[in-house]
Amino acid sequence: MVVVGLAGCHRPEEPPLPPASPHYVVGAPYRMGGVWRYPQEDFSYRATGLAIADPDQTPYVTADGEHYDANAMTGSHATLQLPAIVTVRNLENGREITIRLNDRGPVSAGRLVSLTPRAAALLGIGVNPVRVAITGIEGLNEQLAETLPGGQHLDVAAAPAGQVRAESLDHPGTGGMVVAAPSGGVDAADVAAVMRDLPASVRQGYVEGGLLWVDAGTFSTLRYAEVAAARTGGRVVPVRDRGKAAWRVHVGPFMTAADADRGLDQVMGAGVTGARIVVE
């Protein structure tokens, strides 16, 4: 009877993952968490927002073809090219780490980035979202685009027939068009060099803090910004965008992530689907 009981508790082994095949991908617009996302290249990306730890650590193949590793210094981003090397600084305690973004996520539109448990722990992130600043490392990101399979075929419209395919990515938060890795011409040693594991190290920087706002868009015309502000209950803030005068609409401020989430829901409900939570 003991043997029967043990046999009844036996769980079948999970099927092995397909081999890892790291490649460069931008991708077409896709829908995640009820919101359309629009991937694009930005090697020197800068943004602020809220970070969380990965809620699901089940092994899978990431959007750029890696095997997910909960102990790796990696993370997820909804729109940046993949992979991408960025620094992430916890604005609340000053800790800073370097990670490789290799998957799509987080699912929530109110979260900027999701980190593996290892990276989150080093940054001091627990169960609650944390204010962070992200900065892309331009030189390393350019190297990834130049070295990895798929990087030389980013122009989908100009790609030869047969080199672009649509894929349905099984993991939540992924999808849309991806650029197929070209056959031949890529040195495996070069790929291994640029995709090496990043060190699990943390640097202590300065504490910045900041309030949470909902960014309802940046406009080149003041009149359009005023229309958006009236629709969302926000205020117009003059800014410089790529060296030119522009006007940004901010709603808030909010003291907690929960309050900012409610504000984001209201702004998106007013039709501003590209709104996001920022820290200033």
C-alpha positions in Angstrom: 0.0 0.0 0.0 2.9 2.3 0.7 4.3 1.7 -2.7 0.9 2.5 -4.3 0.6 5.7 -2.3 4.0 6.9 -3.4 3.2 6.0 -7.0 0.0 8.0 -6.8 1.9 11.1 -5.7 4.5 10.9 -8.5 4.4 13.9 -10.8 5.4 13.5 -14.4 8.6 15.4 -15.3 8.3 18.6 -17.2 9.3 18.3 -20.8 12.8 19.7 -21.5 13.0 23.2 -22.9 14.1 23.6 -26.5 17.8 24.6 -26.9 18.6 28.3 -26.2 19.0 30.4 -29.3 19.8 34.0 -28.3 18.9 36.5 -31.0 18.1 40.1 -31.5 14.4 41.1 -31.7 12.4 44.3 -31.7 9.0 43.0 -32.8 5.7 44.4 -34.1 3.0 45.9 -31.9 1.3 43.4 -29.6 -1.4 43.4 -26.9 -0.5 42.5 -23.3 -2.6 43.1 -20.1 -5.3 44.7 -22.3 -3.0 47.4 -23.6 -1.3 47.7 -26.9 2.6 47.9 -26.7 4.8 49.3 -29.5 8.4 47.9 -29.4 11.2 50.2 -30.7 14.9 50.5 -30.6 16.4 53.0 -28.1 20.0 52.2 -27.3 20.4 55.0 -24.7 16.9 54.6 -23.2 16.1 56.6 -20.0 13.0 56.2 -18.0 11.6 56.2 -14.5 8.8 54.1 -13.1 7.9 51.2 -10.8 9.8 47.9 -10.7 8.7 44.5 -9.4 10.1 41.0 -8.9 9.1 38.3 -11.4 5.9 36.8 -10.1 6.4 33.5 -12.0 9.8 31.7 -12.0 8.7 28.7 -14.1 11.5 27.9 -16.6 10.7 29.0 -20.2 12.3 30.4 -23.3 12.5 34.2 -23.2 11.5 36.5 -26.1 15.2 36.7 -27.2 15.7 33.0 -27.1 17.4 32.5 -23.7 16.4 30.1 -20.9 14.9 32.0 -18.0 17.0 31.8 -14.9 15.7 33.1 -11.6 19.3 33.6 -10.4 20.5 35.5 -13.5 20.8 39.3 -13.7 18.0 39.7 -16.2 14.6 41.4 -16.5 11.6 42.1 -18.6 10.5 45.3 -20.5 7.5 45.9 -22.6 8.9 47.8 -25.6 12.7 48.0 -25.7 14.7 45.9 -28.2 15.9 42.6 -26.8 18.4 41.9 -25.4 19.3 45.3 -23.9 21.8 46.1 -21.2 20.6 48.7 -18.7 21.4 50.0 -15.3 18.5 50.0 -12.8 18.7 52.3 -9.8 16.4 52.0 -6.8 15.6 55.7 -6.2 14.5 54.8 -2.6 17.8 53.4 -1.3 20.3 54.3 -4.0 21.3 50.8 -4.9 22.2 50.3 -8.6 22.6 47.1 -10.7 23.3 46.2 -14.3 21.0 43.7 -16.0 20.1 42.3 -19.4 16.5 42.8 -20.4 15.6 39.6 -22.3 11.8 39.2 -22.2 8.5 41.1 -22.6 6.7 42.2 -19.5 5.6 43.2 -16.9 1.9 42.5 -17.8 0.7 45.5 -15.8 0.9 48.8 -17.7 1.7 50.5 -14.5 5.0 48.7 -14.1 8.2 49.7 -16.0 10.3 46.6 -15.4 10.3 43.2 -13.8 13.4 41.6 -12.4 14.5 38.1 -11.5 14.4 37.3 -7.8 18.2 37.5 -7.7 18.3 41.0 -9.3 15.3 42.2 -7.2 16.9 41.1 -4.0 20.2 42.9 -4.7 18.2 46.1 -5.5 16.2 45.7 -2.3 12.8 45.0 -3.9 10.4 42.9 -1.9 6.7 42.3 -2.4 5.9 45.9 -3.1 6.7 48.0 -6.3 9.8 50.3 -5.9 10.6 53.6 -7.6 13.5 53.1 -10.1 15.4 54.8 -12.9 16.6 52.9 -15.9 19.4 53.9 -18.2 20.5 52.0 -21.3 24.2 51.4 -21.9 24.5 52.7 -25.5 27.7 51.1 -26.5 26.8 47.6 -25.3 23.4 47.8 -26.8 24.8 48.7 -30.2 27.2 45.8 -29.9 24.3 43.4 -29.2 22.5 44.7 -32.3 25.6 44.3 -34.5 26.6 40.8 -33.2 23.5 38.7 -32.5 21.5 36.8 -35.2 18.6 39.0 -36.3 20.4 42.3 -35.7 21.3 42.9 -39.3 17.7 42.4 -40.4 15.9 44.9 -38.2 14.3 46.6 -41.2 11.4 44.2 -41.7 10.2 45.9 -44.9 13.6 45.5 -46.5 14.3 42.0 -45.3 14.5 39.3 -48.0 11.5 37.0 -48.3 11.7 34.1 -46.0 13.7 35.8 -43.3 10.7 37.4 -41.5 8.2 35.2 -39.8 5.3 35.6 -37.3 5.7 33.7 -34.1 3.3 33.0 -31.3 5.3 33.2 -28.1 3.8 31.0 -25.4 5.0 32.9 -22.4 2.6 35.6 -21.1 3.6 39.1 -22.2 5.1 38.2 -25.5 3.8 38.1 -29.0 3.6 39.8 -32.3 6.1 39.7 -35.1 9.7 38.8 -34.4 12.6 38.9 -36.8 14.0 35.5 -37.6 17.7 34.8 -37.0 19.5 34.6 -40.3 21.2 31.4 -41.3 25.0 31.6 -41.3 27.3 34.5 -40.9 27.2 34.7 -37.1 30.1 33.5 -35.1 29.1 31.4 -32.1 32.0 32.7 -30.0 31.0 36.3 -30.6 27.4 35.5 -29.5 28.7 33.8 -26.4 30.9 36.8 -25.6 28.1 39.4 -25.8 25.6 37.1 -24.0 27.8 36.2 -21.1 26.3 36.2 -17.6 26.4 39.6 -15.9 27.9 39.7 -12.4 25.5 39.7 -9.5 26.9 42.9 -8.0 25.4 46.0 -6.6 26.7 49.6 -6.4 25.6 52.1 -3.8 24.6 55.4 -5.3 22.5 58.4 -4.0 18.9 58.3 -2.8 16.7 60.5 -4.9 13.1 59.5 -4.1 10.5 61.5 -6.0 6.7 61.5 -6.3 4.6 59.3 -8.6 2.8 60.9 -11.5 0.9 59.6 -14.5 2.5 60.9 -17.7 -0.4 61.4 -20.2 1.8 62.3 -23.1 4.3 64.8 -24.6 3.1 67.2 -27.3 4.8 69.5 -29.7 1.8 71.9 -29.7 0.5 73.6 -26.6 -3.1 73.5 -27.7 -3.1 69.7 -28.0 -1.5 69.4 -24.5 -4.2 71.6 -23.0 -6.9 69.4 -24.6 -5.2 66.3 -23.1 -4.9 68.1 -19.7 -8.6 69.0 -19.7 -9.6 65.4 -20.6 -7.4 63.8 -17.9 -7.5 66.4 -15.2 -3.8 66.9 -15.5 -1.5 69.9 -15.7 0.7 71.1 -18.6 4.4 71.2 -17.9 6.9 72.8 -20.4 9.8 70.5 -21.3 12.6 70.0 -23.8 12.1 67.0 -26.0 15.1 66.2 -28.2 16.3 69.8 -28.0 12.9 71.3 -29.0 10.2 73.0 -26.9 7.4 70.6 -25.9 4.6 70.3 -23.4 4.0 67.3 -21.2 0.8 66.5 -19.4 1.1 65.1 -15.8 -1.6 63.8 -13.6 -1.0 63.7 -9.8 1.1 63.6 -7.8 0.4 60.3 -6.0 2.0 59.1 -2.8 1.6 55.4 -3.2 1.8 52.9 -6.1 -1.9 51.9 -5.5 -3.0 55.5 -5.8 -0.9 55.9 -9.0 -2.4 52.7 -10.4 -5.9 54.2 -9.9 -4.8 57.4 -11.5 -3.4 55.5 -14.5 -6.6 53.5 -14.9 -8.6 56.8 -15.0 -6.3 58.4 -17.6 -6.3 55.3 -19.8 -10.1 55.2 -19.4 -10.2 58.7 -20.8 -8.6 57.4 -24.0 -4.9 58.0 -23.3 -3.8 54.5 -23.9 -0.1 55.3 -23.9 -0.1 56.8 -20.4 2.5 55.5 -17.9 3.6 56.0 -14.3 6.8 58.0 -13.8 8.8 59.3 -10.9 9.7 63.0 -10.6 
